[in-house]
């Protein structure tokens, strides 16, 4: 068989217009995204800096929306030039939004109100209110008062788009209490809700008597993860804890009597009582010790990644089977690099079970396979490697002639993340276009220059490179988002000055495409 025929955009558009894909909406969507991917990667396509703005407060980005002033102002980045969607009324510092998540309508569920089918922003305020805000108008659709007995500060998904966890700040007690040796029994709280329609699962307390000196705790996919300063990580079933230790089922908006006080659940000043209090050690699912509590689960079948809990092991990663803790063959991954910033590793977000290992001058995509003739064991092998574009340093090992005429050969090695060499800073995955995006930075004279490269997610082939016009200071904090036809760069400068640079795709019909880069294995 010959090579697979490359997709033709005109032919795909014609087939779509004639209704060739009308029987399956998923096929239409995949075809549309295939067309967009071809347009993004073609040679004549440019990404133009269409908007730049600066702010004294943090800037956030989520699905085509840019948020300013603690989520009070929302700007759409979908139009040819960003435009303001809404601006909520000014509020006091105690009422500002501290954290937020974007909720999008799940497919296949019947919701009570027509407005529920549109995207919403779930926002946590500084005075412990949980709001559901229309993502297009800024109107508050629902609000829940959490509690007055702690300060809730963080929002996260337990199950994406279905269950949220609201975490309190850690209760360390007052300075006087600590000096007097008074122990704080409750370290932190986790409030857990089903979203749309909002329904309470419960508020769980993490107390010192049961869990010990906990440094952090969170929920992920129904698992309570508890972390300790020693590097120990313990996993518990949240469902089992709820079934065993829930004192009373509470419903939002219903009357309740708790501890001698009556009120309405979820309304001020009563709020939501803590109704899950663990009185005995719950069954332990799993525990492991890892440097800085670094622990990830993924792969097919389930594996986990840790760093051995010793400082000298920093940068060494062990990939082990979850079922029996056995180390995978070639499961010790160490990138031989000498750099100021350490390399990092994580499971690929494309659900392929692969692993991405990023260093200053290379990106390794690793795959997990069964060992031949031994299906019980798995091995790690390279799928592909992306290398930085570097030249051997010309000043390396040059001879020096002393005053007496003696020739001395100097030997020195540059750091792998030396600013004058191309260095990888950010690696992300665009799931809809199935592209890996890689930010590479090089220091040129006094300023750094960055470019964003798009690589085929299957083979690692370089398909497109986009230069960023603004300078890149490696000492600043940076975020780069690639979302369909949009590239957005958020930069945090000293003194809390935030900058946002928006790039949009522009097809230049005046330039003929001379090179057709295809996603093929090299």
C-alpha positions in Angstrom: 0.0 0.0 0.0 1.2 3.5 -0.8 1.4 6.4 1.7 -1.8 7.7 3.2 -3.3 10.6 1.2 -2.8 14.0 2.8 -6.1 15.8 3.7 -7.3 18.4 1.3 -9.0 21.3 2.9 -11.2 22.2 -0.1 -12.3 18.6 -0.5 -13.2 18.4 3.1 -15.2 21.6 3.0 -17.1 20.4 -0.1 -18.0 17.1 1.5 -19.2 18.9 4.7 -21.4 21.2 2.6 -23.0 18.2 0.8 -23.8 16.6 4.2 -21.4 13.6 4.0 -21.0 13.7 7.8 -24.5 14.6 8.8 -25.2 11.2 10.5 -22.6 11.6 13.1 -22.0 15.0 14.8 -18.7 13.8 16.2 -17.4 13.2 12.7 -18.4 16.8 11.7 -16.5 18.2 14.7 -13.4 16.1 14.1 -13.4 17.1 10.4 -13.8 20.8 11.3 -10.8 20.5 13.7 -8.8 18.7 11.1 -9.4 21.5 8.7 -8.4 24.1 11.3 -5.2 22.1 12.1 -4.3 22.1 8.4 -4.8 25.9 8.3 -2.8 26.5 11.5 0.2 24.5 10.3 0.4 25.6 6.7 3.4 27.8 5.7 1.4 30.9 4.7 -0.4 31.1 8.1 0.9 33.7 10.5 0.1 34.5 14.1 -0.3 38.3 14.5 0.0 40.2 17.8 -3.5 41.9 17.7 -3.7 43.1 21.3 -1.5 43.9 24.3 -2.6 45.1 27.7 -1.2 45.6 31.2 -2.7 45.2 34.6 -1.9 45.7 38.3 -3.9 42.6 39.2 -3.5 38.9 38.0 -4.7 38.0 34.5 -6.3 34.7 33.9 -7.3 32.8 30.7 -10.0 30.1 30.2 -11.5 28.9 26.9 -11.5 32.1 24.9 -12.1 34.4 27.8 -9.5 36.7 29.5 -10.2 37.7 33.1 -9.0 40.9 34.8 -9.3 42.5 38.2 -9.9 39.3 40.1 -12.4 38.0 37.5 -14.5 41.2 37.7 -13.9 42.1 34.1 -14.1 39.5 31.2 -12.8 40.0 27.7 -13.5 37.7 24.8 -10.5 36.8 22.7 -12.5 35.0 20.0 -13.3 38.1 17.9 -10.7 39.6 15.5 -9.8 42.0 18.2 -10.5 41.2 21.9 -13.7 42.9 23.2 -15.2 43.3 26.6 -18.0 40.9 27.5 -18.9 42.3 30.8 -17.6 44.2 33.9 -19.1 43.4 37.3 -19.7 46.2 39.8 -16.8 47.2 41.9 -16.6 45.6 45.3 -14.6 45.8 48.5 -11.4 43.8 49.1 -13.4 41.4 51.4 -15.8 40.6 48.6 -13.3 40.0 45.7 -13.2 36.8 43.8 -10.2 34.7 45.0 -10.5 31.7 42.8 -12.7 30.5 39.9 -13.4 27.5 37.6 -15.2 27.5 34.2 -18.1 25.1 34.1 -19.4 24.0 30.7 -22.6 22.2 30.1 -22.3 18.3 30.2 -23.7 16.4 27.3 -26.7 14.2 27.8 -28.1 15.7 31.1 -31.4 17.4 31.5 -30.9 20.6 33.5 -33.7 22.6 35.3 -33.2 26.0 33.7 -32.4 27.1 30.1 -29.6 29.3 31.4 -27.9 26.1 32.8 -27.0 25.0 29.3 -24.6 28.0 28.9 -21.1 28.2 30.4 -20.8 29.5 33.9 -18.0 30.7 36.1 -18.0 29.1 39.6 -16.3 31.7 41.8 -15.2 31.7 45.4 -15.1 35.1 47.1 -13.0 36.3 50.0 -16.0 36.4 52.3 -16.8 32.7 51.8 -19.5 32.9 49.2 -19.7 30.5 46.3 -21.2 32.1 43.2 -22.3 30.7 39.8 -21.9 33.5 37.3 -23.0 33.6 33.7 -19.8 33.4 31.6 -21.3 35.7 28.9 -23.1 38.4 31.0 -21.5 38.4 34.4 -24.9 38.0 36.1 -24.9 36.0 39.4 -27.2 33.0 38.8 -26.7 31.2 42.1 -25.0 31.9 45.4 -24.2 29.7 48.4 -22.8 30.9 51.7 -20.2 28.4 52.9 -19.4 29.1 56.6 -18.0 31.4 59.1 -15.8 28.9 61.1 -13.0 28.9 58.5 -11.6 30.8 55.6 -12.1 29.0 52.2 -9.6 30.0 49.6 -9.1 27.4 46.8 -11.3 25.8 44.2 -10.4 22.6 42.2 -12.2 19.9 40.3 -12.6 16.6 42.0 -14.2 15.1 38.9 -13.8 17.6 36.0 -17.1 19.4 35.1 -19.0 17.3 37.7 -17.7 17.7 41.3 -15.8 20.6 42.9 -13.8 20.8 46.0 -13.5 24.0 48.0 -10.5 24.0 50.3 -9.9 26.2 53.3 -6.7 27.9 54.3 -4.7 25.8 56.7 -5.5 26.6 60.3 -2.1 27.2 62.0 -3.5 29.0 65.0 -2.5 32.4 66.4 1.1 33.2 67.4 0.1 33.3 71.1 -1.6 29.9 70.8 1.5 28.4 69.1 3.8 29.9 71.8 1.6 28.4 74.5 1.8 25.0 72.9 -2.0 24.9 72.1 -2.6 22.4 69.3 -5.2 23.2 66.6 -7.4 20.1 66.3 -8.7 20.9 62.8 -6.1 21.7 60.2 -8.3 22.4 57.2 -11.7 21.8 55.7 -12.9 20.5 52.3 -16.4 21.4 51.0 -17.5 19.1 48.2 -20.4 19.8 45.8 -22.0 18.4 42.7 -22.4 21.2 40.1 -25.4 22.0 38.0 -27.7 21.9 39.7 -25.6 22.6 42.9 -26.0 20.0 45.5 -24.0 19.5 48.7 -22.1 16.2 49.2 -20.6 17.4 52.5 -17.9 19.4 54.4 -15.0 17.3 55.6 -12.6 18.3 58.4 -8.9 17.2 58.3 -8.0 16.9 62.0 -4.6 16.4 63.6 -5.8 13.6 66.0 -6.6 11.3 63.1 -4.2 12.3 60.3 -1.2 13.8 62.3 0.8 16.8 61.1 -0.6 17.2 57.7 0.9 19.9 55.4 -1.8 19.7 52.7 -4.8 17.7 51.5 -6.9 17.6 48.4 -9.5 15.6 46.5 -9.0 14.1 43.0 -11.3 11.6 41.2 -12.9 10.5 44.5 -9.6 10.0 46.3 -8.6 12.0 49.4 -4.9 12.7 49.1 -3.1 13.7 52.3 0.5 15.0 52.4 3.1 15.3 55.1 6.3 17.3 55.5 8.3 14.1 55.6 7.3 13.4 51.9 4.7 10.8 52.8 1.6 10.7 50.6 -1.5 8.8 51.7 -4.6 8.0 49.7 -8.1 7.3 51.0 -11.5 6.7 49.5 -13.7 9.8 49.9 -16.8 7.8 49.3 -15.9 5.3 52.0 -15.2 8.2 54.4 -18.6 9.8 53.5 -20.5 6.6 54.1 -18.8 5.9 57.4 -18.5 9.3 59.0 -21.2 11.6 57.7 -23.2 12.8 60.7 -26.2 14.2 58.9 -27.2 14.6 55.3 -27.7 18.3 54.5 -29.6 19.8 51.5 -29.0 23.3 50.2 -31.9 25.7 50.9 -33.5 23.5 53.6 -34.0 24.3 57.2 -31.6 22.8 59.6 -30.8 22.7 63.4 -27.2 22.2 64.2 -25.5 22.6 67.6 -28.4 24.5 69.1 -28.6 26.9 66.2 -31.2 26.9 63.5 -31.0 28.3 59.9 -31.1 27.6 56.2 -28.3 25.5 54.7 -26.2 27.6 52.4 -27.7 31.0 53.4 -26.0 33.6 55.6 -25.3 33.7 58.5 -26.0 30.0 59.1 -23.9 28.6 56.1 -23.1 24.9 56.0 -22.1 23.0 59.1 -19.2 20.5 58.9 -21.1 17.3 58.6 -18.3 14.8 58.0 -16.1 14.3 61.1 -13.7 11.4 61.0 -13.5 9.8 64.5 -11.3 6.8 63.6 -8.5 6.1 61.1 -10.2 5.4 57.7 -9.0 2.4 55.5 -5.8 3.3 53.7 -5.8 2.7 50.0 -2.2 3.4 49.2 0.9 5.2 50.6 4.2 6.2 49.2 7.1 8.5 50.2 8.4 11.0 47.6 10.6 14.0 47.6 8.5 17.2 48.0 5.3 15.0 47.9 5.7 14.8 44.1 3.3 12.0 43.2 1.4 11.3 40.0 -0.8 8.4 38.8 -1.5 7.5 35.1 -0.7 5.2 32.3 -2.3 2.0 31.0 -2.3 -0.1 33.2 -2.0 2.2 36.2 1.5 3.3 37.2 2.8 6.1 39.4 5.8 8.5 39.2 7.8 9.5 42.3 11.2 10.9 43.2 13.0 9.0 45.9 12.8 10.9 49.1 16.4 12.1 49.3 17.6 15.6 48.2 20.5 14.1 46.2 17.8 12.2 44.2 16.2 15.4 42.8 15.8 15.0 39.1 15.6 11.2 39.3 12.1 9.7 38.6 10.9 6.2 39.4 8.0 4.8 37.4 6.3 2.0 39.2 3.2 -0.3 38.8 0.4 0.8 41.2 -0.8 -2.8 41.7 2.4 -4.1 43.4 4.8 -1.1 43.5 7.2 -3.0 41.2 9.6 -0.7 39.2 9.0 -0.8 35.5 11.8 -2.0 33.3 13.9 1.1 32.4 11.6 2.8 34.9 14.4 5.0 36.4 14.4 8.1 34.3 17.2 10.7 34.7 17.9 13.4 32.2 21.7 13.9 32.2 21.7 17.7 32.3 23.5 20.3 34.3 21.1 23.2 34.8 19.9 25.7 37.4 16.3 24.7 36.8 15.4 21.0 37.3 13.7 19.0 34.6 10.1 17.8 35.1 7.9 14.8 34.1 4.2 14.1 33.9 1.7 11.7 32.3 0.6 12.9 28.8 -2.8 14.7 29.1 -4.0 13.0 25.8 -5.0 9.8 27.7 -2.6 7.8 25.6 -0.8 6.5 28.7 2.5 8.1 27.5 4.8 10.2 29.7 6.4 13.6 28.9 9.9 14.3 30.3 11.1 17.9 29.8 14.6 19.1 30.2 16.3 22.4 29.2 17.4 21.0 25.8 15.2 18.1 25.0 11.6 16.8 25.3 11.2 13.1 25.6 7.9 11.4 25.0 8.0 7.9 26.6 5.6 5.0 26.2 4.6 2.2 28.4 4.7 -1.3 26.9 4.4 -4.9 28.0 7.7 -6.7 28.3 8.0 -9.3 25.6 7.1 -12.8 26.8 6.0 -11.3 30.2 2.7 -9.5 30.1 2.8 -9.0 33.9 5.7 -6.5 33.6 5.9 -3.3 31.7 8.8 -1.3 30.3 9.5 2.3 29.4 10.8 3.1 26.0 11.2 6.3 23.9 8.4 7.2 21.5 10.2 10.3 20.1 12.5 13.1 21.3 12.3 16.8 20.5 15.8 18.5 20.6 16.6 22.2 21.0 18.2 23.9 18.1 21.7 24.4 19.4 25.2 24.9 18.0 28.4 23.7 19.7 29.8 26.6 21.6 32.6 28.1 19.6 34.5 29.3 22.6 34.7 25.9 24.2 38.1 24.3 24.6 40.0 27.2 22.8 43.7 27.4 23.5 45.1 30.4 25.4 48.7 31.7 24.9 50.3 33.1 28.1 52.8 36.0 28.2 55.7 33.5 28.3 54.4 31.9 25.1 53.1 28.7 26.7 49.9 27.4 25.2 47.2 26.5 27.8 44.0 24.7 26.7 40.9 25.8 28.7 38.2 23.3 29.3 34.8 24.4 30.6 31.2 23.3 30.1 28.2 25.6 29.8 25.0 24.9 31.8 22.3 23.1 29.8 19.9 26.0 30.5 22.5 28.7 29.7 20.4 31.7 28.5 22.5 32.1 25.3 21.4 28.7 24.1 17.9 27.7 23.0 16.1 26.4 26.1 12.7 24.8 26.5 10.5 26.6 29.1 6.9 25.4 28.6 5.4 22.3 27.0 1.7 21.9 26.6 -0.9 19.9 24.6 -3.7 21.3 22.5 -6.2 18.5 22.7 -8.6 19.6 19.9 -5.9 20.0 17.3 -3.8 17.1 18.7 -0.6 19.2 18.7 2.2 19.6 21.3 3.2 23.2 21.8 6.7 24.0 23.0 8.1 27.4 24.1 11.8 27.8 23.4 13.8 30.9 24.6 17.2 32.2 23.6 19.0 35.2 25.1 20.1 37.6 22.3 22.3 40.4 23.6 20.4 42.0 26.5 16.9 40.5 25.9 15.5 37.1 25.4 13.5 36.0 22.4 11.0 33.2 22.4 9.2 31.2 19.8 6.3 28.7 20.1 6.7 25.5 18.1 3.9 23.1 17.1 4.8 19.4 16.9 2.8 16.4 15.7 1.6 14.6 18.9 2.0 11.2 17.2 5.6 11.5 15.8 7.0 14.7 17.2 7.5 16.3 13.8 7.9 20.1 13.8 5.0 21.5 11.9 5.0 25.2 12.6 7.1 27.8 14.5 5.7 31.1 15.7 8.0 34.0 16.9 6.8 36.0 19.8 7.4 39.7 19.2 7.8 40.7 22.9 11.0 40.1 24.8 11.2 37.2 27.2 12.9 37.8 30.6 13.7 34.4 32.1 13.5 35.9 35.6 9.8 36.7 35.2 6.9 34.3 35.6 5.3 33.3 32.2 2.2 31.4 31.0 1.5 30.6 27.3 -1.8 29.3 26.0 -2.4 27.8 22.6 -6.1 27.4 22.0 -7.2 26.6 18.4 -6.4 29.7 16.4 -5.2 31.8 19.4 -1.9 32.2 21.2 -1.9 34.1 24.5 1.1 35.0 26.6 0.7 36.2 30.2 3.8 37.7 31.9 4.2 38.7 35.6 6.9 41.4 36.1 8.3 42.7 39.4 6.0 44.9 41.6 3.0 42.8 40.5 2.7 44.2 37.0 1.0 41.8 34.6 1.1 41.9 30.8 -1.0 40.0 28.3 -0.1 39.5 24.6 -2.8 38.1 22.3 -1.9 36.5 18.9 -4.5 35.4 16.4 -4.2 33.3 13.3 -4.0 35.2 10.0 -3.9 33.5 6.6 -2.0 35.5 4.1 -3.3 34.8 0.6 -0.4 36.8 -1.0 2.1 34.1 0.0 2.2 30.8 -1.8 2.9 27.8 0.2 6.2 26.3 -0.8 6.6 23.7 1.9 3.9 21.2 2.9 5.0 19.8 6.3 3.1 16.6 7.0 2.7 14.8 10.3 4.8 11.8 9.4 7.4 9.8 11.2 10.9 11.1 10.4 
